[in-house]
Amino acid sequence: MSDKPWIERFIEKGLFSSRWLMAPMYLGLVVALGMLVVVFVQELIHYVPLTLSMDADKGILAILSLIDLTLAANLMLIVLFSGYENFVSKLDIDDNEDKPEWMGKVDFSGLKMKLIASIVAISGIHLLKVFMELGKAPEGHVIDQAQLMWMVILHLTFVVSGVLLALMDWMAGKTDKH
């Protein structure tokens, strides 16, 4: 039995149990993942009939859109599984042969790195799509230079943030744990 007063034990148990308030948020992410699947299928249905009439650039843009949606879905799965396991409860699926190898092994630091890497990839693909569309702009079309500049700045901010996060994790790994 603990030497702590009953009120302290009660508060600590309440605080620990409050992690379950996150469970509905993770269930909401499952619904959002379903929404993303619907959007992906809509895009696919839109592009498939156009395949034979598309030039290479339009085909690449279509594929980049699908990759963008897939990366966003991967990001949601990483947040969903790792977040749930790190902050709510361990998933009891050890006997499942389909269990991804990384599940149960991604700590908060790894989650941050996977998250920023996914954001950088999504941002990079979106920026690539915009640059590809620039070459196909109709004559007389004015390019919004300010918007383009801010998109590049935002992407570089994500890249620098990722590098700084990796550097901080590396430095933290080199120090003695307290």
N, C-alpha and C positions, 0 to 999 in steps of 0.2 A: 504494500500500500504506500502511496506517495505521502511525503511530508507536507505537501502543498495544502493550503486551505481549500475547502470545498468550492468556494466561489471561483477561485483561480482555475481549478480543474474544470468546472462547469463552463467558464468562458473559453478555455482552451479547446474543449471538445466542441463547443459551438463554432468557434473560429475554424477548426479543422473540418467540421461538417459543412461549412459554408462553401467549400469547393464545389459541392453538388449544384450550386446555383449556376455554374458554368455549363452543366449538362444540356439544358435547353438551347444554349447558344450553339453547341456542337451539333445538336439535332437540326437546328436552323441552317447550319452549313451544309448538312446533307440535303435539305430541301433546295438550298441555293445551288448545290452541285447538280441536282436534277434540272433546275432552271437552265443551267449552263449547257447541259446535254440537249435540251430542247432548242436552244439558240444554235448550237453546233449542227444539229440535224437540219434546222431551217436553212442555215448557210449552205450546207451540203446539198440539200434539195434545190436551192437556188442556183448553185454553180454547176452541178452535174449536167443539166440539159444544155448549158452554154459551152461545155468543154470543146466540142468540135468547131465552134465559131470563135473561140478565144485565141488571141495571139499569145506569145510566150510571156510577155509582161503581165497581162491580165491573169494568165494561169498562175504565175508566181505569186501575184497579189492574192488570189483566191486561196492558194495553199498557205501563204503566210497568215491569212485570217484564220484558217483552221488550226494552224500551229499555235497561234496566239491564244485561241480558245482552249486548246489542249494544255498549254502551259499554265493557264489560269486554273484549269481544273486540277492539274497536278499540284499546284500551289495550295489549293483548297484542301486536297487530301493530306498534304504534309501538315498543314495547320490543324486539320481535324484530328488525325491520328496522334501526332506528336503532342499537340496541345492537350488532348484528352488524357493521354498517358502521363504527361508531365504534371498536369495540374488537377486532374480529377481522380482517375483510377486506372490501374493497369488493365489492359484488355486480356482476357483469358482465352486466347486462341492459339496456344502453343502447338496443339496437335493438328492445326490446319496446314496442309501442304502448300497452299497458295499464299501463305503469309509472306509479305515482302521481307527481304533480309534485313532492311534497315529498321523495321518496326521494333520498338522496345529498346533501340540502341541510340536514338536521336535525343540527346539532352537539350536543354534550353539553348545552349551555345550553338549546337548543330542546327537547331530549329531556326535560329536567327540567320545563320549562314545560308541555309537552304531558302529561306524566305527572301533574303536580299538578292541571292543569285537568280531566283525566279523573277523577281521584280525587274532586275536588270535585263534579263532575257526578254521579258514581255515588252519593256520599254524600247529595247533595241529593235525588236521586230516591228513595233509600231512606227518607230522612226524610219526604219528601212522602207516600210510601206509608203510613208509620206514622201520620202526621197524618190522612190520609183514613180510615184504619181506625178511628181514635178516634171519629169521628162515627157509625160503624156498630156500635160495641161494644154488646152486649146489655145490657139494663137490669140493674143490680146488678154489672156487670163492673167490677173495680177496675183503674184505670190505674196502672201502675208508674211513678210520678212520677220516681223516681231514675233508672230506665233511660232515660226520655224526656229528662231533663235531661242525662245523659251523652252521649246521641246528639247533642243540639244542641251541647254543648260540643265534642265530637269534630269535628262538621261545621265549627263556627267555627274550630277549630284548623287544619283543612285549609285553610280560606279564608285565614286570617291567614298560614299558611305559604306559600301561593301568592303572596300580595301581597308578603311579605318576600323570597321568591325572585326575583320580578320586579324588586323594588327593588334587590336586590343585583346582578342582571344588568345593570340599567340603569346603576347606579353603576360597575360594572366596565367597561361600554362607554364611559363618559365619561372613564376614566383612560387614561393612556398605557400601552401594553403594555410589559412589562419584557423 
